Amino acid sequence: MSRICFVELPASDLASARSFYTDAFGLAFTDFGPSYSCTLTGDVDLGLQADASETTSAPLVVIAVDDLEASLEAVSKAGGVITKPIFAFPGGRRFHFRDPSGNELAALKTD
């Protein structure tokens, strides 16, 4: 079953963004390289993306799916526009798309 599992925020300064969410809400982050950090609660997690070449202009909602290739096909057939084809990252694979209203989201299949 598909569900929203992640929200990724653009972060111009990773250290200050991580400190803000830790200090304000007590969130614990795990770093994945020098430009990415996220919570790992297993519920709806928060990611902070500081790599300017990878960041989106608005928060990125990520939807967990059971079959990534089938989801890519379904998104395309439903009128979505693929903005970043399937790619791997530590922990899984995902693709980005725009819905008919222009919102950018991602679909994710974890390893």
C-alpha positions as CSV (number, residue, x, y, z in Angstrom):
1,M,0.0,0.0,0.0
2,S,1.3,3.4,-0.9
3,R,1.7,6.1,1.8
4,I,3.5,9.3,2.4
5,C,6.7,8.4,4.3
6,F,9.1,11.3,3.9
7,V,9.2,15.1,3.5
8,E,12.5,16.5,2.2
9,L,13.2,20.2,2.8
10,P,15.8,22.3,0.9
11,A,18.4,23.5,3.4
12,S,20.8,26.4,2.5
13,D,22.8,25.7,5.6
14,L,22.6,22.1,6.8
15,A,24.2,22.6,10.2
16,S,21.8,25.4,11.2
17,A,18.8,23.6,9.8
18,R,19.6,20.4,11.7
19,S,20.2,22.4,14.8
20,F,16.9,24.3,14.4
21,Y,14.8,21.0,14.2
22,T,16.8,19.4,16.9
23,D,16.5,22.4,19.3
24,A,12.9,23.2,18.5
25,F,11.4,19.7,18.3
26,G,14.0,17.3,19.7
27,L,14.4,15.5,16.4
28,A,17.5,13.2,16.0
29,F,19.2,13.3,12.6
30,T,21.5,10.9,10.8
31,D,24.0,12.3,8.3
32,F,24.5,10.8,4.9
33,G,27.5,12.7,3.6
34,P,28.2,16.4,4.0
35,S,25.0,17.7,2.4
36,Y,22.2,15.4,3.6
37,S,20.7,14.6,7.0
38,C,17.4,12.9,8.0
39,T,15.4,11.4,10.8
40,L,15.0,7.7,10.8
41,T,11.9,7.0,12.8
42,G,10.2,4.7,10.3
43,D,7.1,6.8,10.4
44,V,7.0,10.0,8.3
45,D,10.6,11.2,8.3
46,L,12.2,14.6,7.6
47,G,15.1,15.0,5.3
48,L,17.3,18.1,4.9
49,Q,18.9,18.5,1.5
50,A,21.7,21.0,1.2
51,D,23.2,20.0,-2.1
52,A,22.2,22.8,-4.5
53,S,22.3,20.5,-7.5
54,E,19.8,18.1,-5.8
55,T,17.5,20.3,-3.8
56,T,14.0,21.2,-4.9
57,S,12.5,24.7,-4.7
58,A,9.8,23.6,-2.3
59,P,9.4,20.7,0.2
60,L,9.4,17.4,-1.5
61,V,6.8,14.9,-0.4
62,V,7.9,11.3,-0.9
63,I,5.4,8.4,-1.3
64,A,6.5,4.8,-0.4
65,V,5.4,2.3,-3.0
66,D,5.6,-1.5,-3.4
67,D,6.7,-1.5,-7.1
68,L,8.7,1.4,-8.3
69,E,8.5,0.6,-12.0
70,A,4.8,0.1,-11.9
71,S,4.4,3.4,-10.0
72,L,6.4,5.2,-12.6
73,E,4.2,3.8,-15.4
74,A,1.0,4.7,-13.4
75,V,2.2,8.2,-12.7
76,S,2.9,8.8,-16.4
77,K,-0.4,7.3,-17.5
78,A,-2.3,9.4,-15.0
79,G,-0.8,12.6,-16.4
80,G,2.2,13.1,-14.2
81,V,5.5,14.3,-15.7
82,I,8.7,12.5,-14.7
83,T,11.3,15.1,-13.7
84,K,14.0,12.7,-12.5
85,P,14.1,9.1,-13.7
86,I,14.6,6.2,-11.3
87,F,17.9,6.5,-9.4
88,A,19.5,4.6,-6.5
89,F,20.6,6.1,-3.2
90,P,21.7,4.6,0.1
91,G,18.6,2.7,1.3
92,G,16.6,2.4,-1.9
93,R,15.6,3.9,-5.2
94,R,13.2,6.6,-6.2
95,F,12.0,8.9,-9.0
96,H,10.6,12.5,-9.0
97,F,7.6,13.7,-10.9
98,R,5.2,16.7,-11.2
99,D,1.5,16.2,-10.7
100,P,-1.0,17.9,-13.0
101,S,-0.9,21.0,-10.7
102,G,2.9,21.3,-11.0
103,N,3.8,20.0,-7.5
104,E,7.0,18.0,-7.4
105,L,6.9,14.7,-5.5
106,A,8.8,11.5,-5.4
107,A,8.0,7.8,-5.3
108,L,10.3,5.6,-3.2
109,K,11.0,1.9,-2.9
110,T,13.3,1.0,0.0
111,D,15.8,-1.9,-0.1
